[in-house]
Amino acid sequence: MSDIAIRVENLSKLYHLGARQQRHDTLRDALTGMFRRGHQSTNSQSTNSHSDDLWALKDVSFEVQRGEVVGIIGRNGAGKSTLLKILSRITEPTSGRAEIHGRVGSLLEVGTGFHPELTGRENIYLNGAILGMRRAEIERKYDEIVAFSGVEKFLDTPVKRYSSGMYVRLAFAVAAHLEPEILMVDEVLAVGDADFQKKCLGKMGEVASQGRTVIFVSHNMGMITSLCSRALLLDAGQVVTQGTASETVLAYFSRGRFSPSSVEFAQNGRRVGDELATLLEAHIEDSKGYITAEVDIRSPFCVKMRYQLLQSVPKPPYANLHFFDARGEYAFVTAGDNYSNANGIEPGVYEAECHVPGYLLNNGTYFIGLALTFTYQGVHVSFWEKDALSVSIRDPMEETVDEMRKGYSGHIPGPVRPRLDWIITRVA
């Protein structure tokens, strides 16, 4: 048996915006449709008839191994739901192919898969039959499904009367417990409460541990990194990158963001600051004093910024550096006011430098914000330039792995990775 659960090759899906699938119930309907098509054909002589075409997917290719948990991420409109609908056989591709090896259980948008006029109990048996299960198999799982869903009081109520949360609870319970070989879950889990989401993540992890395959679409990057071993990033219907979940999530947050390792604001024609001070330039230096955009995780580096004070002030301002990871979350903030003249500061150009030790930041890309804060008459920020600089911290995993990673394999979580002192003593 092949180890491939899903193979997608050059998959594309084209939508014609504004086009509608019409039923011609009467001769008048058919003639009206013919007239509209003829009218559109006439107009197309002077306009591009394909201007409203949208490629929801374009030449998408990837493979998923049996037992893998794969996340699919991307911004709204990237093509994630369209891809799952094709894999679930709900819609057909325009071109390309998708091979599915195994029985598929899908939980897509609310309303898919259940018959609204049937009760919850009837829909459980209906879904099992659709999956090719015998009644005895469904009954064996029935009590687990009901207990997991928490809607036992409403099992004999038509599901059209369910709230969206109740619907999703039962739908997920059915999809996860009827033993599909491939489980596909879209963003619908966002409808449930936090406790139910936690239960669902646990169940998907259990499904994966049993050797079954999970495809998970979500905007919750925490869920993606905690559940998935691998992820695909879609943008405008195309696979931008694929790799480990952590690497792909970082690519998602970094996409479209760029900051240099050196910047001169005067050359850019920008004035960053106010009547007290202006930011002139900033850059990142390695341990040898060279401007750099990438630093070995073991090596220290220096962030320098130059600013001009425009007035005499009685108290030195604080130079601030704000370090953000690729998700936009704070790694740390540091500030300094170690001026040579501590009794007061005169107008002039000043250079502030901050030394960042090795083994502090984890591997990844970091964006650095620059600020200057005065505190002699309350707190006053003269300039605050977010994402002014960026630096990539590189972990040479192929080198001295045991010495550097201390027993970890794969991605080490967290934005900081300090090398702290340990003492281990035998006591017995």
C-alpha positions as CSV (number, residue, x, y, z in Angstrom):
1,M,0.0,0.0,0.0
2,S,1.3,3.5,-0.9
3,D,2.2,5.8,1.9
4,I,0.6,8.7,0.0
5,A,-2.9,9.7,1.3
6,I,-3.4,12.8,-1.0
7,R,-1.6,13.7,-4.2
8,V,-2.5,17.0,-5.9
9,E,-1.0,17.8,-9.3
10,N,-1.4,21.2,-11.1
11,L,-4.8,21.7,-9.6
12,S,-6.7,24.8,-10.8
13,K,-10.2,26.2,-10.3
14,L,-11.6,29.0,-12.4
15,Y,-14.7,30.9,-11.4
16,H,-16.6,33.2,-13.8
17,L,-17.7,36.1,-11.6
18,G,-21.3,37.1,-12.2
19,A,-22.1,33.8,-14.0
20,R,-25.0,31.8,-12.6
21,Q,-26.1,28.2,-13.0
22,Q,-29.7,28.5,-14.3
23,R,-32.5,26.0,-14.5
24,H,-34.8,26.5,-17.5
25,D,-38.1,25.3,-16.2
26,T,-40.1,26.8,-19.0
27,L,-39.6,27.7,-22.6
28,R,-39.6,31.4,-21.6
29,D,-36.7,30.8,-19.2
30,A,-34.7,29.0,-21.9
31,L,-35.4,31.8,-24.5
32,T,-34.4,34.4,-21.9
33,G,-31.2,32.7,-21.2
34,M,-30.4,32.5,-24.9
35,F,-31.1,36.2,-25.3
36,R,-28.8,37.1,-22.4
37,R,-26.0,34.9,-23.8
38,G,-26.5,36.5,-27.2
39,H,-26.4,40.0,-25.7
40,Q,-23.3,39.2,-23.8
41,S,-21.7,37.8,-26.9
42,T,-22.4,41.0,-28.9
43,N,-21.0,43.2,-26.1
44,S,-17.9,41.0,-25.9
45,Q,-16.8,42.3,-29.4
46,S,-15.8,45.5,-27.7
47,T,-14.9,44.3,-24.2
48,N,-12.8,41.5,-22.8
49,S,-15.2,38.7,-21.9
50,H,-12.7,37.1,-19.5
51,S,-12.1,40.3,-17.4
52,D,-14.3,38.8,-14.6
53,D,-12.6,35.4,-14.4
54,L,-11.1,34.5,-11.1
55,W,-8.6,31.7,-10.6
56,A,-9.4,30.6,-7.0
57,L,-6.6,28.0,-7.4
58,K,-3.8,28.0,-10.0
59,D,-1.4,25.0,-10.5
60,V,-1.4,23.8,-6.9
61,S,0.7,20.7,-6.3
62,F,1.6,18.9,-3.1
63,E,1.5,15.5,-1.4
64,V,0.4,14.4,2.1
65,Q,1.7,11.2,3.7
66,R,-0.6,8.8,5.6
67,G,-0.8,9.8,9.2
68,E,0.4,13.4,8.6
69,V,-1.4,16.4,10.1
70,V,-1.1,19.2,7.6
71,G,-2.3,22.8,8.0
72,I,-3.4,25.0,5.2
73,I,-3.1,28.7,5.9
74,G,-3.5,32.0,4.0
75,R,-5.4,35.2,4.1
76,N,-9.1,35.4,3.2
77,G,-9.6,34.6,-0.5
78,A,-6.4,32.7,-0.8
79,G,-8.1,29.5,-2.0
80,K,-8.1,27.4,1.2
81,S,-11.8,26.5,1.3
82,T,-11.9,25.9,-2.5
83,L,-9.1,23.5,-2.1
84,L,-10.8,21.6,0.7
85,K,-14.1,21.5,-1.4
86,I,-12.2,19.9,-4.3
87,L,-10.5,17.4,-2.0
88,S,-13.9,16.5,-0.4
89,R,-15.4,16.0,-3.9
90,I,-17.9,18.8,-3.3
91,T,-16.8,20.8,-6.4
92,E,-14.7,19.8,-9.4
93,P,-11.4,21.4,-10.5
94,T,-11.1,23.2,-13.8
95,S,-7.9,21.4,-14.5
96,G,-5.3,19.2,-12.8
97,R,-6.0,16.2,-10.6
98,A,-6.3,15.3,-6.9
99,E,-5.9,11.7,-5.9
100,I,-7.5,10.7,-2.5
101,H,-6.5,7.3,-1.1
102,G,-8.9,6.6,1.7
103,R,-12.3,7.3,3.1
104,V,-12.8,11.1,3.7
105,G,-14.7,12.8,6.6
106,S,-15.2,16.5,6.0
107,L,-16.2,19.4,8.2
108,L,-16.4,22.5,6.1
109,E,-18.7,25.5,6.4
110,V,-21.7,25.3,8.7
111,G,-24.6,23.7,6.7
112,T,-22.5,21.2,4.7
113,G,-23.1,17.5,5.1
114,F,-26.3,17.5,7.2
115,H,-29.9,17.4,5.9
116,P,-31.7,20.3,7.6
117,E,-35.0,18.5,7.8
118,L,-33.6,15.4,9.5
119,T,-33.0,15.2,13.2
120,G,-29.5,15.0,14.7
121,R,-29.9,11.3,15.3
122,E,-31.0,10.7,11.7
123,N,-28.1,12.7,10.4
124,I,-25.6,10.7,12.3
125,Y,-26.8,7.5,10.5
126,L,-27.0,9.4,7.2
127,N,-23.4,10.6,7.4
128,G,-22.2,7.1,8.4
129,A,-23.9,5.6,5.4
130,I,-22.4,8.3,3.1
131,L,-19.0,7.2,4.5
132,G,-19.8,3.6,3.5
133,M,-20.2,2.4,7.1
134,R,-22.7,-0.3,8.1
135,R,-25.4,0.4,10.6
136,A,-23.7,-1.8,13.2
137,E,-20.4,0.2,12.8
138,I,-22.3,3.5,13.3
139,E,-24.1,2.1,16.4
140,R,-20.8,1.1,17.9
141,K,-19.7,4.7,17.7
142,Y,-23.1,6.3,18.5
143,D,-22.7,6.8,22.2
144,E,-19.2,8.4,21.8
145,I,-20.5,10.8,19.2
146,V,-23.4,11.9,21.4
147,A,-21.2,12.3,24.5
148,F,-18.6,14.3,22.6
149,S,-21.2,16.6,20.9
150,G,-23.0,17.5,24.1
151,V,-26.4,17.9,22.3
152,E,-28.1,14.7,23.5
153,K,-31.2,16.7,24.6
154,F,-31.7,17.8,21.0
155,L,-31.0,14.6,19.0
156,D,-34.6,14.2,17.9
157,T,-34.9,17.8,16.8
158,P,-34.4,18.8,13.1
159,V,-30.9,20.2,12.8
160,K,-32.3,23.3,11.0
161,R,-33.4,24.4,14.5
162,Y,-29.9,24.1,15.9
163,S,-27.7,27.1,16.7
164,S,-24.5,27.3,14.7
165,G,-22.5,26.1,17.8
166,M,-24.7,23.1,18.3
167,Y,-24.5,22.3,14.6
168,V,-20.7,22.4,14.6
169,R,-20.5,20.3,17.8
170,L,-22.5,17.5,16.3
171,A,-20.9,17.8,12.9
172,F,-17.4,17.6,14.2
173,A,-18.3,14.7,16.5
174,V,-19.7,12.7,13.5
175,A,-16.8,13.6,11.2
176,A,-14.1,12.6,13.8
177,H,-15.7,9.5,15.3
178,L,-16.9,7.6,12.2
179,E,-13.3,6.6,11.6
180,P,-12.5,8.3,8.3
181,E,-9.0,7.6,7.0
182,I,-8.7,11.3,6.1
183,L,-10.3,14.0,8.2
184,M,-10.6,17.5,6.7
185,V,-11.6,20.4,8.9
186,D,-12.2,24.0,7.9
187,E,-12.3,27.1,10.0
188,V,-15.8,26.2,11.4
189,L,-14.2,25.3,14.8
190,A,-14.1,29.1,15.4
191,V,-17.9,28.9,16.0
192,G,-17.4,26.7,19.1
193,D,-16.4,27.9,22.5
194,A,-12.9,27.6,23.9
195,D,-13.5,24.4,25.8
196,F,-15.0,22.7,22.7
197,Q,-12.1,23.9,20.5
198,K,-9.7,22.3,23.0
199,K,-11.7,19.1,22.8
200,C,-11.6,19.2,19.0
201,L,-7.8,19.7,18.9
202,G,-7.4,16.8,21.3
203,K,-9.6,14.6,19.1
204,M,-7.7,15.6,15.9
205,G,-4.4,14.7,17.7
206,E,-5.9,11.4,18.7
207,V,-7.0,10.7,15.1
208,A,-3.5,11.5,13.8
209,S,-1.9,9.2,16.5
210,Q,-4.0,6.4,15.1
211,G,-2.3,6.7,11.7
212,R,-5.1,8.7,10.0
213,T,-4.5,11.8,8.0
214,V,-5.8,15.3,9.0
215,I,-6.0,18.4,6.8
216,F,-6.7,21.5,8.9
217,V,-7.6,25.0,7.7
218,S,-7.4,27.7,10.2
219,H,-6.6,31.4,10.8
220,N,-5.5,30.5,14.3
221,M,-1.7,30.1,14.0
222,G,-1.4,28.8,17.5
223,M,-3.7,25.9,16.6
224,I,-1.7,25.3,13.4
225,T,1.7,25.2,15.2
226,S,0.4,23.1,18.1
227,L,-1.5,20.5,16.0
228,C,0.2,20.3,12.6
229,S,3.6,18.9,11.7
230,R,3.6,20.6,8.3
231,A,1.7,23.4,6.6
232,L,1.1,25.0,3.2
233,L,0.8,28.7,2.7
234,L,-1.6,29.8,-0.1
235,D,-1.8,33.2,-1.6
236,A,-4.0,34.2,-4.6
237,G,-4.7,30.5,-5.3
238,Q,-1.0,29.4,-5.4
239,V,1.3,27.6,-3.0
240,V,3.7,30.2,-1.8
241,T,5.7,27.9,0.5
242,Q,5.4,24.6,2.3
243,G,7.4,23.2,5.2
244,T,7.2,22.7,8.9
245,A,4.3,24.3,10.6
246,S,6.5,26.8,12.4
247,E,8.4,27.8,9.3
248,T,5.3,28.3,7.3
249,V,3.5,30.3,10.0
250,L,6.6,32.6,10.1
251,A,6.4,33.0,6.3
252,Y,2.7,33.9,6.6
253,F,3.4,36.7,9.1
254,S,6.5,37.9,7.3
255,R,4.9,37.9,3.9
256,G,4.7,41.5,2.5
257,R,6.8,42.8,5.3
258,F,10.3,44.0,4.6
259,S,12.7,46.1,6.6
260,P,16.4,46.7,5.7
261,S,19.4,46.1,7.9
262,S,20.5,49.7,7.3
263,V,18.4,52.8,6.7
264,E,19.1,56.6,6.2
265,F,16.0,58.6,6.7
266,A,17.5,61.8,5.3
267,Q,18.2,60.1,2.0
268,N,14.7,58.8,1.9
269,G,13.4,62.4,2.1
270,R,11.5,61.6,5.3
271,R,11.6,63.6,8.5
272,V,11.0,61.2,11.5
273,G,10.7,63.2,14.7
274,D,9.4,66.5,16.1
275,E,10.6,69.8,17.5
276,L,12.9,68.0,20.1
277,A,14.6,65.4,18.0
278,T,14.7,63.7,14.7
279,L,15.9,60.2,13.7
280,L,18.7,60.3,11.1
281,E,19.8,56.7,10.4
282,A,20.2,53.2,11.9
283,H,21.9,49.9,11.1
284,I,22.9,46.5,12.4
285,E,26.5,45.5,12.8
286,D,28.0,42.1,13.3
287,S,30.8,41.4,15.9
288,K,33.4,42.7,13.4
289,G,31.7,46.0,12.8
290,Y,30.2,45.1,9.3
291,I,26.6,46.0,8.5
292,T,24.7,42.7,8.3
293,A,21.2,41.3,7.8
294,E,22.0,37.9,9.2
295,V,23.6,36.8,12.4
296,D,24.7,33.3,13.7
297,I,22.7,32.5,16.8
298,R,26.0,32.1,18.7
299,S,27.3,35.6,17.8
300,P,26.6,39.0,19.4
301,F,25.5,41.9,17.2
302,C,25.0,45.6,17.7
303,V,22.1,47.9,16.8
304,K,23.1,51.6,16.2
305,M,20.9,54.5,15.6
306,R,21.8,58.2,15.1
307,Y,19.5,61.0,16.0
308,Q,19.7,64.8,16.3
309,L,18.7,66.7,19.4
310,L,17.3,70.1,18.4
311,Q,17.0,71.7,21.9
312,S,18.8,71.7,25.2
313,V,17.1,69.5,27.7
314,P,17.6,69.1,31.5
315,K,17.4,65.3,31.4
316,P,18.8,62.9,28.8
317,P,16.2,61.1,26.7
318,Y,16.0,57.3,26.5
319,A,16.9,55.6,23.3
320,N,14.5,52.6,22.9
321,L,14.7,49.4,20.8
322,H,11.6,47.2,20.4
323,F,12.2,43.7,19.1
324,F,9.2,41.9,17.4
325,D,9.2,38.4,16.1
326,A,7.7,37.6,12.7
327,R,4.2,37.2,14.1
328,G,4.4,40.8,15.3
329,E,4.6,39.9,18.9
330,Y,7.1,41.4,21.3
331,A,10.3,39.5,21.9
332,F,11.7,42.2,24.3
333,V,12.2,46.0,24.7
334,T,15.4,47.7,25.9
335,A,16.1,51.3,26.7
336,G,19.3,53.2,27.6
337,D,20.3,56.7,28.8
338,N,24.0,56.2,29.4
339,Y,25.2,59.6,28.1
340,S,28.7,60.9,28.7
341,N,27.2,64.1,30.0
342,A,24.6,63.1,32.6
343,N,23.9,66.7,33.8
344,G,22.2,67.8,30.7
345,I,22.1,67.3,26.9
346,E,23.0,70.0,24.4
347,P,21.8,70.1,20.8
348,G,23.7,68.0,18.4
349,V,24.0,64.6,16.7
350,Y,24.1,61.6,19.0
351,E,24.7,57.9,18.3
352,A,23.2,55.2,20.5
353,E,24.3,51.6,20.3
354,C,22.9,48.5,21.9
355,H,24.8,45.3,22.1
356,V,22.7,42.1,21.9
357,P,24.6,39.0,23.1
358,G,24.7,35.7,21.3
359,Y,22.4,32.9,22.4
360,L,19.7,35.4,23.3
361,L,17.3,35.3,20.4
362,N,15.9,32.2,18.9
363,N,16.4,31.5,15.2
364,G,14.0,33.5,12.9
365,T,13.4,37.0,11.6
366,Y,13.1,39.9,14.0
367,F,11.8,43.5,13.3
368,I,13.3,46.3,15.3
369,G,11.4,49.5,16.2
370,L,13.3,52.7,17.1
371,A,12.1,55.3,19.5
372,L,13.3,58.2,21.6
373,T,11.5,59.1,24.9
374,F,11.8,62.3,27.0
375,T,10.7,62.1,30.6
376,Y,11.5,65.5,32.1
377,Q,8.0,66.9,31.7
378,G,6.0,63.8,31.7
379,V,6.5,61.1,29.0
380,H,7.0,62.4,25.5
381,V,8.0,60.3,22.5
382,S,9.8,62.3,19.8
383,F,9.8,59.5,17.3
384,W,8.6,55.9,17.1
385,E,9.6,54.0,13.9
386,K,8.2,50.5,14.0
387,D,9.8,47.8,11.8
388,A,12.7,50.2,11.0
389,L,15.2,47.4,10.8
390,S,15.2,43.6,10.5
391,V,17.7,40.9,11.3
392,S,17.6,37.2,10.7
393,I,19.0,34.9,13.4
394,R,20.4,31.7,11.9
395,D,20.7,28.4,13.7
396,P,23.4,26.3,11.9
397,M,21.6,23.1,12.8
398,E,24.1,21.0,10.8
399,E,26.9,22.1,13.1
400,T,27.6,21.1,16.7
401,V,23.9,20.2,17.2
402,D,24.3,18.7,20.7
403,E,26.3,21.6,22.0
404,M,23.9,24.2,20.7
405,R,20.5,22.7,21.0
406,K,20.9,20.8,24.3
407,G,18.9,17.8,23.3
408,Y,16.2,19.6,21.3
409,S,15.3,18.5,17.8
410,G,13.3,20.4,15.2
411,H,12.0,23.8,15.9
412,I,12.6,25.2,19.4
413,P,9.6,27.4,20.4
414,G,9.6,30.9,21.7
415,P,11.2,34.2,20.6
416,V,14.1,34.1,23.0
417,R,16.6,31.3,23.6
418,P,19.0,32.4,26.3
419,R,22.0,30.2,27.3
420,L,21.6,30.1,31.1
421,D,23.9,28.6,33.7
422,W,22.9,25.2,35.0
423,I,24.4,23.0,37.8
424,I,23.4,19.3,37.9
425,T,24.6,17.4,40.9
426,R,24.2,13.7,41.9
427,V,22.5,13.7,45.3
428,A,22.0,10.0,45.8
